[in-house]
């Protein structure tokens, strides 16, 4: 789409707006849009698109908002349009009149309000002054929308910034360094998969989430991550016993599932649970294990990036809502959990969580383009993250802008020292399979504090290094 052909205004002397006509096409301002952000339509292997739409408001002199419905227009923005230098609009204020301004916003359609208003925290928002037009003259200007300005306001109606004179000779689209796909340079260890560095939107809007998790999710924050190594599966009983001197609550030895500990997997000596993911473990013990192995618990940003398929997807497999068989969830309804989450109840009450290699993982698999597969990022077990819990409006996440390798280490003012839990477990509903789902629990609590539970385990992550 060549935007200049369809998005333009005539501004009459009284400030009214009307569609441009052939007679007014010469006396005008050609406003070109450019950005360094990656956009849709880039070649395969390019960074993930971070924005997809632009809105331009024409502000008459003395006005802070558009004064007519035709003074606001927007269109989808793609890599091809910017690369072809076609992303422009024609503005035709009365010749010789100064004081007009243009507010230009680059945003994410999915994060806009129900009414379509861009979400300010995830929008690049720039207001520029417009030069007075000369009769029978087309004046070109360029508005650069820099990714680093996301969530801030550059220029205001009262103090607009100056645009760049002239049309762009080339576009900066996709050149923002924070979005670059960065492969691992070090060597992986057995059981690790390289998650390449890149940028993505952590969190989501409340409108996108089921009611059951709206109070927990983070609001959209632009995050850039360094490459890291992630365990391809949740830590197993055998692996934990090999490296760790601490002991989680063990399996009771019961097979009926009527006791809480019937659902724990750890055994002091090797037995039938060796390949089962470890559960019933505290955050402190889980982190100690990872650090003993030269790694750490993954941050919640690292877990969400992987759980969204590295593509900001709702689920690791894509956008489609889950059904039984897509992942291991909804397996309550038996024994001790007779009244919990039986939507996908199977005949294996003491066989959950499920070992990798067994049936039942469905689409809960992340296959990396560079090789390697990660299992159970959505279901099987909820997983401990490294971060302290903060609500969306609390210190760790309250500010817009770009977050680089974030890890929250600030105690929540409202909830105290809770640790973040990510994803869903075999006992949970399908709502929690979302890549953005999160909750918080006390790191040292006993079973009464609900932080040592058969639905909760962990995996480790390790920073990439040469």
N, C-alpha and C positions, 0 to 999 in steps of 0.2 A: 504494500500500500504506500503510495506517495502522499504523505500527510498534507503537504502544502496544497494539494488539489481540493481538499475537502474541509479543512479546518482553518477558517479565516473569518474575520469580522470587519464590518464597516462600523465606525463609531461616528455617529452624527454629532453635530455641534452641541446638542442637548444631552449627549451622553448615552443615547439609546444605541442598541446593538442590532445589527441586521446582517443576513448572509451577504458575502461579497458578490459583486456583480462584475461582468466583464469591463464595465466602464471604470471601475475603481481598482483594477488589478495592478496598475502601474504605481500609483502613489500608495506605498505600503511599507511596512516593516516585515522583513522575513526573519522570523525567530527560529533559529536552529537549536535543537537539543542535542547534547552529547553527555556521555557518562563513561567512567572507567569501570562500572559494574558489569559483570557478566549478565547477559540477557538471553531469553529464549531464542532458539534457532542457531546456536553455535554448533560447530562441528562436533562429532563424537569425540569424547575424551577431553573436551574443554571443561572449564570449571562449571559448577552448578549455577544455573540462572538464579539470581537473587531478587530481581525486580521484573515486572512485566507490563507496567502501565504508567502512562504519564498524564497528568492533568494540568491544564493551563487556564488560569483565571486572569481576565483582563480587568484591571482596576482603573477607573476613571480618576482624574485629579480630585483630590480631597476625599476619596472613598477608600475604605479599608476592605471592602468586599465587592464582588461583582454586583452591578445594579440591574441586571436583567438576566433572564434565563439563558440567552444566547451568548453571554459573556463568559461562560465556562464550557470548555470542551475537553475531551480526553480521548485517548486512543491507545491501543496495544502497541508496545514498543519491542522491536526485535533486533537481534544482532545485524541482520541483513539491512534493515532500514538505516541504522547508524553507519554501517560500513559503506553503504551506497550514498551516504550524506543526504538521505531523503526525509529525515525526521525534522520537519519544519512546519510552521504555520505562518499564514499571512495575516498581518494586523494592519488595519487601515484607519487610524485615527485622523481627524481633520488635519490638513496640512498646516504645519507651523505651530501646532498646539503642543505644549510641553506638559509634563506632569503625569502622563500615563505610566503605569507600571504593569508588569506581568509576574504573577506568582506561579512558579513552575514546580510541580511535585512528582517525583518518581516513587512509585509505591508497589506493594504486593496486593493484587486483587483479592486473594484469599484472606488478607488481614483487614480489609476495609469493613466498615460498619454495615449494618443491614441497609442503611440508606445510601451506601456507597462512599461515604466519607473516608479518606485515607487515614489509617492508624498513625498518629503522629510519631510514635516511638520507632516505627519501622519505615519511615518515609524520609526521603531526601527533599528538603523544602527550601527553595531559594526564591527570593523576590528581587527582581531587577528593575531598574529604571529604563524607560523606553525613550529613545531619542525622538525629537520632533521630526516629523516627516517633511520632505520637500516636495513640491508639486512635480508630478510626473517622474518621481524618483523612487526606486526600491532600495531601501537601506537594510543591509543584512547584519544581524547580530547573533552571537552564540551564547547559550547558557550552559555552563558546565555543571553537572550534578555529580559531585564527588562522593564516592562511597563512604569515605571517612567522616562525612558530614551527616550520616544517618542519625535520625532522632534529634537533630539540632535545627535551629532556624538560622538560615543565612540570609540576611537582609530582612527588612520589615516594610510594610507599606509606608511608614513614616521615614524610614532610613533604608531605602533599597540600595543594593550594591550595583555597581556598573557591570553590564554584560561585556563580553569580549567583542570588539568590533569585527565585522566581517563574518563570512561563512567559514566553517572549518575546512581545512585542506585534507584532513584525515580524521578518523574517529579514534578515541581512546577506549572504545567498548571492549570489555573483557580484560583490561590490563591491570586492574586493581591487584596489587601483590598478595593481599590477604586471601584472595580466592584461589590462588594457584594450587593445582593438584600436585602435592609433593610426595614422592614415593619414599619408602624407607631406604636408608643407605647402609644400615647395619645388618647383622645376620640374625635371623630368627632362631629361636630355640624350638625343640620339639613341642608341638601342641600350640604354638603361637602363629597368628596370622597378622600380616601387616595391614593396618588401616591407614591409607594415605592421608596426608594432611589436606586441609581444604576449609572452605567456609560454608556455613549453613545457618538456618534460622532455628535457634533453640526455643522451645516453647511453642505456643499457638494462641489463637484467640479463644475466648470463652465460648463464642458462638459455634466453634467447631467441635467442642467437647461434649460428651454425654453429661447429664446433670450430676451423675455420681462422682465425677472427678473435677468439676469446674473450680472448686475452691482450692485445689492443690496445684494445678498446672502453672507453669511459668508463662508470662506473656512474651510475645516475640522479642528476642534479642539476637542481634547478629554476632555470630561466634566464628572465630577462625582457630583451627586446631593444627598443631604440629603432628607429623606422622607418629604413630605409636603401634606397638605390638599388643595384640589382645588374645587372650586364651580362646581357643576355638570351641571350648565347651565349659560348662560350669565345673568347678573343681570337684573331683571325685573323692570318694572315701579312701581309695588306695593312695591317691596322690597326697591327700592331706596327712594321712598316717605316716607317710614316708618322711615328710619334711617338718612336721610340726610336733612340738612337745606338749601343746595344750590339747585338751580333750573336750569336744562338744557333748551335749547330751546324747547318749548312745541309743541305739535301737533296743527296744525292750526284749526282743526275741519273740514277741507275740506275732501271730499271723492273722488274727481275727480283725484287726483294725479297730477294736473297741477301746483301746487305751491310746492316750496321746502319744506315748513313746513308741507305739507300734508303727508309727509313721516316720520316725527318725531313721536315718540310714547308717550312722556311724557304728562301727564295731571295733572293739579294742584289738581283736585278732582278725586276720584275713578270713573272709567268709563269703556269703552269697551276695553281699552288697558292694563288692570292690569297684565295680564300674558305675555304680549309682552316684548321681550328684550328691554332694554332702549338704545336709540341711541341719536344722536345729542348732545353729551356730551364732554366736554373738559377733557384733561388728568388730570388737577389739581383737578377738581371736582370728577372725577372717583377715583383717588387715595385717596382723602379726605374721600369719602364714605367707601372705603375698610378699611382705618385706623380707622374710627369711629366704625367699627364692629370688631376691634381687629385683622384685617388681613392687607394685602397690595395687590397691583397689583402683579401678577406673573412676574417673570423675563422672558426674552425671552428664556432662556435656559429651564425653567420649562414648558413654553408653547410648545416649539418645542419637548421636550421629550414626553409630553402627545400627541401631534399632530402626532407624528410618531408611535403611538401605543405602546410606551415603547420599541420598537423593531427596531428603526432607519428605519422605513418604509417611503416610499415616501409620502404616505397618511395615515390617521388614520386607514383606512380599509385594507391597504396593498400596493401592487405595481401597481395595474391596474389603468390606466388613468380614470378619471371620465367621466361619462355620466350624462345627465340630470336625476335627481331623486336620484343620489348618495348623493347629498348635496344640500343646498340652495344657488345657485349661478346663474349668468347669467339671472337675473330676471328684467333687465332694459328693455328699449324699449317701455315704456308707460308713458304718462303724461310728467312731468318735465324731466324724464330720457328717452325720446323717442329715443334718438340717442346713448344710452349706452347699451352695453352688453345684447342683446335680445336673446342670444342663447337658453335660457331655459324659455322664457317668458310664464308666466301663466296668468290666468284671475283674479289675486288678486293684482292689482296695489297698494292698500293701506293696504294690509295684510302682507307685509313683513316689518321687519323681522318676522319670524314665531315663535310662542310660542311653548315651549316644550310640547309635548302631542298632538300637531296637526300633521297632515300628512306632509310628505315632507322631513324629516331628512335623510331618506335613509340609506346609510352606514356610515354616519358621526356620528358614535357612538363608544365610547371607553368603552368596558366592562372589568372591572378589575377582575383578577383571585380571589382576596380576597373579592370581592363583590363591588357593586356600578357601576354606569354607568355615563359617562360624555358625554354630547351632544354638537354638533356644534363646534368642535375644528377646522374644516376646513372651514366651510361656515357659513351662516346666517348673522353674523356680523364680520367685522374685529375687532380686540381687542387690546386695549392699553396694553403695557407691562411697567414694572417699569423702564427699562433701558433707558439711554440716547443713542441716535443713534451714532454709529461709523461705518465707512466703514471697509471692511475686512483688509485693510492695515493700519488702524489707531490704536492709543494706546491700546484700550481695547482688540483688537483681533489680533494684528500683530505678537505676539510671539507664537511659538509652545510650546508644553508641555502640562501638565495636568492642567485643570482649575477646581477648587473646588467651587461649588455654586456661579458661576460668576454672577455679576450684574454690568453693565457698568455705571459708574457715572462720566465719563470724557467727556467733551464737544468735539464734533467733530471738528478737526482743519479745515476741509473743508466746513462743513455745518452749524456749530454753534449749539446752544442748541435745538436739535430736540429730540423728544421722539419716541421710537420704536413702530410700529404697526405690529401685526402678523396676518397671515391668510388672508382669503378672506371673503367678505360679499356678500349679495344677489345681489349686483350690479356688482360684479367682474366676470372676466373670469375664466375658470377652471385652468389656469396656477397658480393662486394664492392660490389654495387649497392645494398646496404642504406644507408639514410640515416645510420646510425650508424657505418659502416665508416671506419676511419682507420689511418694508418701514419705513420712518420717517416723522413726522409732528411736527410743532410747538405746544407746549403744551398750549399756551395761546391765539393763534390766533382766530379770529372770523371766520365767514363763508368764508370771503375772503381768509383766510389762509387755508381753507379746513380742519380744525381739528375738527369742529363740524358738523358732517355729518350723514345723515340717514343710512349710510353704516357701521358705526363705533360705537362699544360699549365696554364692558369689563366684566370680571369676577374677582373674588378675589382669593388669595391664602394665606395660613397661615402655618408658620413653625410648624412642629410637636414638641410637648413637652409632657413630662409625666403628 
